[in-house]
């Protein structure tokens, strides 16, 4: 029996009952839910398929800013017709995602406590589809091809330069000053603030890492742009984020691999580069000369504008020169890192933190800092069957470094150890250091990726996925955001989903225990509803090499069978595909955001509030798996460890998004009275162009339709990603 602790605020406000003991050998003996009670201070909102934001009664929602809003007054207000002729480098990007608030002290440095001035730093994941941001869609057709395009054949040979520049600059990071009233409540953002800033794929960045290996790391960054590899340009497809204890921001580079292309019959780089590209999912069009026929994004093709600093040709990664310093074959190596930004110093050049590894970074959460001890950062690689990582600093934490900017970043992030997680069927786990001294890495070879071998520790930092393969880390069901429970230091990870191609009963394991057919047949099989895993470091140490773990909650539709709805979700808290995770320091609530396709016949994506427990507050269970495919039906019994059931008193739906949107990105003011939430890509699922440039139909017209808001935001018509400000009408803390 374990006492459930509800976080910093909840622990002091509520006395939670003891959890009944549990055990047994079947999946049907789920833990009894806690008695119903008003632990969370709002009534659950119902499912919704409306084109509006739905929140509980007693709350108000307004838009802070949306895609295309301007940071400076010298450019026109957003038209929402695709008519912009500027290059978007002074507008908020697209696909609002991870974000955090940073307060400014009287000296212009970061303050760990609230002041009268603040900025909000935000990632722009911006998928490869930017159809709604041009008058008649993308000339390339984007990743989804003909879905929205104005052309019958989207494999055109040359793209307009302005269209490409807009698409490039839609990506990256936005920093904007937040306007605060006399009580510190956010009311909007400040146009023309000197703190306003865009970091785009064209922004110059420094390449830093371990001193002993930095020269070799930079060799992988060598291109025609910088033949030394000491700098690179920009950041791509930033999804989840991170905030350092000293007050800087991580833009985590996630699905960056889809932007590179080669013309047909190109010269290929060496076998090692090709093998690495294959492992990282870089487009098939850059794996062989015969496959290099599709235009893809086609960012390398414009001829109607100057190719200043190779801003277009850098996306052509063929071996056009005699060596890497004469072309851009290494350009994919320059992405896939945590990019550290000082959001309070517009003149500070961002830094690629190579010691933290290269993969599809989905957030980087720091464990609770302890003075005199190393810092630990936890990171997920957001693809199916990928891994969870940890970086541990060599330097011990010194609170005097708060406000130290990128100099503090050099101190804690240049030197350290990189680990990958392996989860055991005993409920234990281990961190495996990714070191060239490990013979599994130094002797690595693979028939799947022929031609790749590790020559040095630098190779591990640049080709981290392959090193994790080599040591036999646990392949997870798409690890996305991580989050730390500030009450006890336990770490949570959202495992969003997996498919039948990757997660069968035969490949189910304790940490990824479900493989089944989606009961209503709407979307796929495997583990389409996902789950959230959590773990506790041995002795609560950042340097621990072992941990214990269990599964916090399983996503499911409430009418699914018992072997699927293992957490006994109901109509008021059922969800699917957890993505964003974030703990409030003010209330202790664990907020869960979804990015789903399996449940969207019944409801749009959502935000849920949950009261966390502790690792081990449930018990050992056996999950019955059954999956039917064209090859027949396979079954398995998988042992796993499940936390105490989150009844409606501990897990409730707080918000439902507009049509087609993902809910992702969340932070709050320190008093817990204002919640910022991002709504990404409303209307993504359906769009069609008619006979004229204005004849566009989409499933969503939010936020211009005002759905669920205090007022409509911006010109009506096309849907836009946006950042919400959510407050409680009585002035209290959100969620309580």
N, C-alpha and C positions, 0 to 999 in steps of 0.2 A: 504494500500500500504506500502510495506517495501523495503528499499534499500537492495539489495543483497550485502553481503560483501564476497570477494573472498579470505580471508586469509591474512596472514602477508605480503607476497610478492605481491600477486595479488591485494590486496586492494590499494597498492601504485602505481601499474603500470597501472591499468585499471579503467576507470569510467564506471560502469555498469548501463544500463538503468533501469528505474523504471519498476516494474512488474505490468501488468494490474490487476485491481481488478477482483475478481471472486466470484462465488456463484452458486446457483441453486440446483436442486433436483434430477439430474440424473447423471449417470456415464459418460455420453457422453459430458459433458460441461467442458472438461479438460482445464486447464490453457493454454493460448496462449504461445508458446515458445518465448524466448527472441530473438531479431533479430540476425541473423547470424553474426559472427564476429570472429576475430582471437584472442580470449581470451587465448586458449591453442595453444602453438606454434608448433604444428606438425599436419600432415595430418593423419587422422584415418587409421589404418591398416585394411585390409579386413579380413573376416573370413578365417580360414585355417584349413585343416585337414591333413596338411603335418607333417612329423616327424622332425620338426625343430622349433626353436624359430623365431618368426616374430616380428620385431620392425619397426618403421618408418624409412624412409631414413634419413641419417644424424646422425645415432646412431651406436655405436659399442658395441658388446656383447662378453664377455669372461667368462670362468668358473673360480671361485675362488677356490673351492674344491668340491668334490663329495663323495658320499657314498664310504667308504672303504679307502679313502686317509689317509695316515699315518701322525700322529702328531710327531712321533719320527723316527729317521733314523735307529734305532736298529732293526726294523722289516722290512720285505720285502715290496716293493711297491705293490700296489693292483693288483691282477691278473685278476679280473673280470671273473673268472671261478668257484668261490666257493672253491678254493684250499687252502685258508688260514688256517693255523694250530694254529695261535695265537688266543687269546680269544676276540679280538676286543676292548679291553679296552684302546688301544692307537691308535685307528682309528676313523675317523668321523663316526658317526652313520648313520642310514638309515632314509629316509623320512624327509629331511630338512624342518623345519617349522618356527615358530616365531623366530625372532632374533633381536639383537640391537648391536650398536657399542659403545664402552666405551674407552674414551681417558685417558691416564695416565699422571699425572703431574710429576715433577722432584723428588718428594718424594715417587713415586710409588702409590699414591692415585688417586682416580677418579677425573677427571677434567670436569667441565660442558662446557668447551670450547675446541676447537681442539688443540692438541699438536702434537708432532712428533712421538708419539707412541700410538697404539690403539690395542684393541682386539675386536673380534666379538664373541659374545655368541649366541648360537643357540640351539633350541629345536630339538629333533628327535622324531616325533610322532610315527614312525615305527609301522605300523599295525601288526596284529598278523600273517601276511603272510610274510615269509622271503624266499620264494622259490628260488628266483634268486640269493641268497647268499650262497647256498650250491651246491655241484657238481651236484646233481640230485634232488633238491627240498627238501622240509621239509618231514621228515619221519612221522610227525604227520598229514600232510595235512593242518595244520593251520585252520583258521576259515572257509576258503572256501573249505575245504575237499579235494576231489579228483582232483580238478582243475589242479594242477601242479605236483602232487606227483609222485614219482617213484613206489609206491606200488599200487596194485589193491585194497587192503583193508587198509585204512590209520589208522584204529583203532588198531595200534600196541600196545604192552604192555610196551615196554621199548625203550627209545630214547637214541641215542649216546650223551654222556656228552659234548663233544666239540661242537656239533651242538647246543645244548641247551645253552651253555655258549655264543656262538656267538649271538644267538637270544636275550638273556638277555641284552648283552652289546651293541647291536645295538640301544637300547633305551637310553633315557636320554638327556644329554646336552653336547655340545662340546664348549670349549673356546679355541680360537686360536689367536695368535698375527697376525695382518695384516701388511704386508710390505707396507710402504708408500714411494713414491718418494719425491724429494725435494720440490714439490708443495703441498704435502699432499694427493696426489691421490693414492688410493689403487692399488697395482699391483699384489698381491698374498698373500700367508700366509707364516709364518716363521716356518719351520720344526725345532724341537728341542728348540723352545723358552721355557724358564722357566715358562712362563705364560700359555703355552698350558696345557689343562686339560680336562679330561672326568669325568662327573658325571653320573653314571649308576644306574640301579636298585639295585646294591650291595654297593653303597657308603653310608657310615654312615651319618645319619642326626639327628639333635637335634629336639625334640618335644617341642615347646613353645606355650604359649597362655596366656589368662587372669589369673592373679595370683589367683583369688578367685575360679577358676574352673579348674586349670591346673592339680591338682591331679586326679580329676575325668576324665578329658580328657585322661590323660596318662593311666588310667585304661583300656581304650578301645584299647590302643596300646600294652598292655601286651602280650608277646609271649614267647616261649621258648628261643628266642634269647636275649631278654631283659625283664626280669621278672618285671622290674620297669616301663616299658613303657616310659622311659625318652629319648630313642633313637629309631629310626627305620632305615630301610635300603632303600635308593635309591628313585628313581622317575621313573614313567612309563607313556608312551604315552603322552608326553608333546606336546601340540599343539600351540595355540597362547601363547604369552609371556606377560611380563610386565616389565617396567623399573621404578624404584623408583626415586624420586627427589634427593635422597642422593647418587644415583649411584650404586645400586645393581640390580640384575636381578631376575625376576620371571620365573621359569619353571612351567607352569600351567598344572596340571595333569588331562587329559581329559578322554579318553576311556580306563581306567585302569581296568575295571570290567571283562574283558574277559580272564584274565590270570590265574584264580584260578580254581582248580579242586579237585575232590575227587575220589578215587577208588570206584568201586561198593560195596554196602553193608557197607558203612562207617557209623560211629556213627555221628549223627547230633548234632550241638550245640543247644542252647536254642531257643525258638520260637521268641524271640525278634531279635536275630541275623539273623535268617532265614527271618523274615519279612523285615528287613533292606536290606538284600542281594537282595531280590526280587525287592524292590523299586529302587535299584541302578543298576539292570540289571546284577548282578553277574550271571555267567553261570548257566543254568538250572541244570547242573551236580552237583551243590553244594546246591541245594534247598531241595532235598529229597534223601533218600538212594536208592530208586528204580530208580531214574533218574541218579544217579551217575555212569553211565556206559560208557559214551563217554570219550575218552582220552583228547579231546580238545588240548591245547598246549602241555600237557604232560611234563611240565618242572620239575615235581616232580619225574619222573621215572628213570633217569639215574642210572646205577649201575656200569659202567665201570670207574668212577672217584669217589674220596672221596667226601663225602657230607660235605665239610668244612664249618663250621658256618651255617650248614643247608641251603646251597645255593640252593639246589634242593628241599629238603623236605618242605621248607617254602611255596611252591606253592600248597601243599596239605592242604586244610583248613577244613579237618574233625576234629571232636572232639576225637582225639586219646588218650588224657590224661584225668586225673581226673579233671583238671582245665585248664583255659586258659594259665597259665604259663608253662604248660607242652606240648603244641602243638601250632598250628598256625591258630586256628579258627578265631583269630582277625586280621590276616594278611590283609584282604581287608580293615579293618578300618584304615590301615596305609597309604592308598593312597586316592587321591581325593582332595588334597590341593594345595595351592600355595607354591612352594618350593623356598625360597629366597637363592640366591647364590651371593657371592662377587666374581665377575669375575676377579678381579685384585689381589686376595689373594688366591693362590692355596692351602694354608694350612688351610683356613677357612672352618669349617664344615658347610654344608648347613643346613637350618632350615625349618621345616614344620610350616607354619603360620596358626595355627588351628583357630584363632579368625576370619579368613576370610571365614570360612565355608568349608564344604566338599561336593563336587558334581563333575560333569564333567566340570572342569574349562576350559574355552576357553578364554584365555587372561585376563589380569587385568590392566585396564588403569586408571592412576591417573588423576583426574581433575587438573586444573591449580592451582599450589600451591600459597597460599597467606600467607605472613608472619603474624604470630599471629592468624591464623585460622586453624582449623582441616583440615586434608587431607581426600579426598574421593577417593576410588578405586571402579571402576565399573567392574562387572564381569557377564559373561553369562554362563549358563549351557547348554552345547552343546548336547542336545537330543531334539527330537520333543516333544512339549507340556511341555517344561521346562521353567525356569524362569530367570529373570535378577535381579542381586543383587547389593548392595552397602555396602561397609565397610567404616565407618567414624572413624578416629582415635580420641582417647581421647586427645592426645598431640597436641598442636598447632605447626604449622610449623615454624622452625627456620632455615634460610639459612646457618647458621654456621654448620649445620649437613651435608652439602654436603661433600662427601668423607668419611663419618663416618662409612661406611661398615655395618656389621651386628649389631653393637652396636646401630646405628641409627634405624635399623630395629626393634630391641627390643623396642625402645622408641615409635615408631609410630604404630607398628603392633601387639603388645601383648595385648594392651587395646583399646577397641573401641566398637562401636555398629554395628550390622549386620542387614541389611534391605533387603526386597524383594519388587519388584515393582508391583503395580496394576494400570492398565491403564483404564481410564474411557471413555465412549462414548461421553463425553463432550469436549474431547481434553485436559483434565486435568489428572493428575496421582498422586498417593501417594506412599510414602515409608512406609512400615509396618515393625516395628522393630520385629525381631525374638527373643522374650523374654519369658522366662518361666512364667513371670507374666501375660502374655496374656492368658486368660482362654481358648481361642480356641486351644492353644498349650498344656496347662497343663491338659486339659480334653480330649485331642485327642484320638480317637480310630477309627479304620477303618476296614470294612469287607474285603477290598482289601488286607490289610496287618495285619492280625490278630496276636495278641500277642505283638504289639508294642504300648508302651506308653512312654511319656516323664517323666523321673524321676528328671531331673535337667537341668540347663542351659548347662552343658557339653554335654548332649544328643543332644542339638540343633546344636552345633558345629560339632558333629560327624555324625549326621543324618539330615543334613540341608534340604534336599529335602522334607522330611516328615513334617518338621516344616513349610515350604512354602506351602505345601498342606493344612495344618491345617488352615492357615490364609486366604486362598482363593485368593492367588496371581494369576496374569494373565498368563495362559499357552501360550507360544509363539511358533512361527513357527521356532523352532530350533535356539536359539540365539547363535551366535558364537562370532567373534571378536567385541570388542568395540573400539572406537577411540574418541579422544577429538579434537574439532576444536580449535586450539590455538588462533584464532582470537577473539573468543567470549565465549569460555568455554562450548559450547553445546556438548552433548554426542551423538554419533551415534552407532547403533548396527546393525550388519548384521543378518537378519533372513533368514537362507539359504533356507529352503523349509519345506514342510509338505506333508503328504500323505492323501489320501481319508479316510483312517482308522481313522485319527486324526482330519482332518479339513474338515468338511462337511458344507454345507450351514447353517445347524442348529447350528453349533458350531463356525461359523465365528463371529468375533467381530470387534470392531473398530480398534484395534491394529493389528489384523490378519484378514483382511477383505475379502480375496479372497478364493473361493472354486469352482473349475471348472475342466472340462476335458481338458487335454493337446490336443490342437487342431490337431496336426499332429499325435497323437497317439503313439509317440515314447516311451515316458516314463510317465506312471502314471498320477494321478490326485490328486486333493486336492489343494495345492499351490506349484506345482513342480518348479516354477521359483523364488520364494522367493522375499524379499524386504528388504529395509533398513529403520529403524525407527530412529528418533532422538528426543531428549528432552532437555529442558532448565530448570534448577533448579530455584525455586522461589528465586528472588532477587540474583541469581547467587551464592548462598551460598552452600558450601559443606555439611552443616548440614540441608539443607532444607528438609522438610517432604512432600512437594508437588512440582509438576513440570507441565509444559505444553509440548505437544508433537505433532508431525505429522509424516507422512511417506515421507522420502526424495525421494525415487525412487523405482519403482516396476521393478523387472526383468521380461523380456518377450521376445519372438521372435517377430520380427517387423511385421510379418504378422498375428499375433493373433488378435482376435476381440477386440473391444474397451473396453469391460468390463474386459479384461485381460491385454492388453497393455495400462494400465492407464497412464503411463508416456510418451506415444507416442514415443517410441524408434524407431530408424531407422536402416538400415543395417549397419551404421557406429558406432552405439553405443548400439545395442541390446546385451543383456547378460542374463544369467540365473544362479541362485544359488549363490548369493554373500556370500563370506566367510570371507576373510581377509579384514580389513579396516585399513587405516593408513593415518594420516595427516602430510604433510611436513611442518616443521617449517620455511623452507627457502622460499618456493614458495606458501604455502597455499593450494596446491592441495590436494584433498581427493582421495586417491588411493583405488580402489576397485578390489579385487581378487576373482576369482570364483572357485568353486569346484562342478562340474556339471555333470549330467547324462541325463538331459532332452533336451539339445540343441546340444549334441555331434554328432548327425547325420549331422549337418551343420558346426560345428566348434569345435576345441579343446577349452579347458579352457583358460581364458584370464585375462589380467590386463587392467583396464580402469582408465583414469584420469578424475576427475570431479571438477568443481568449486562450492564450497558450497554456499548455501544461509543462511537463518536464519529460525528458527522455526516460522511458521505462515506466510511465504511468499506465501502460496498458499491459500487454502480455504477448505470449508466443501463439501464433496461429498457423493453420494450414489452409492454403487457398486452393480450391478446385478449379483447374483451368480446362477449358474446352474450346477448341478453335476449329471451325470448318472452313476449308478452302477448296479450290478446284482439285487439290491433291487428296482430299478426304478429311476426316476428323481426327485430330490428335488431342490427347488429354495429358494432364500432369497434376501432381499434388506438390505445391511449393510451400515450404516453411518460411514464415516471415515474422516480423515483430510490429505490432500495431499499437498505437497510442490509444488513450482513452477516447471513447466516442464523443464527438463534438455535437451534442444536442443543440436545439435551437436557442438555449440559454447561452451557449458559448460560440455559436456560429450562425450568423444571419446575413442575408443579402441586404446590402446597403444602397447599391446603385445599379441601374441597368443602363447601358449605353444606347445610342441611336443605332439604326440599321447598318450592318456591315462593319461596325467599328470594333476595334480592340481597345480594352481598357489597360493602360500601361503607363507607368511613371507616376510617382506619388511622393509628396513630402508635406511638411506642415510648418507653421510658425511654432516657436518653442513653447508657447502657452497652450498649444493643442486646440486653439479656437478657430484656426483657418486651415483647411486641408486643400492642397493643390492636387489635382488629378488630371491626367492627360487622356484625351480621347483621340485615338489614331485611326486614320483612313476610313471615316464613315463613307458609306456608299461604294466600298471597294468591290463588292461582289457582282454588281450589274451596272452596265452603262452602255449606251448605244448612241451613235451619231445619226442624225437625220440628214435631210437633204441640204440644210444650211448650217452655217457655222454656229448659230445660236440654238440649233435644234438638237439638244442633248437631253437624254433621259437617264436618270440614275435612281437607285433605290432610296437614296437619302439626299436631302437638301439642307441638312443641319450643318452649322449653327445659324445659317441665314434665315431658317424658318422659325427660330426662337424656341424650338421644342424643349420644354422643361427649364428654360432660362428666364431670368428676370427681364431680358430683352434680347431680341435677335441681334446677332453679331455680324456686322459687315454686309456687303451686298448679297442679296438672295441669289439662289440658283445652285451653283455647284457646291458639293460638300467639301468641308475643310477640316483638317485636324485642328485641335484647339486645346488650350489649357484652362481648366475650370478652377474657380475659387468657390469653395463650399464652406458655408458658415451656418451655425445654429442660430435660429431667430432669437433665442433667449440669451445669446452671448456666451453660452457654455462651451465645454469641450466637445469636439465632434466625436460622436459614437457613444458618449456616456449620457 
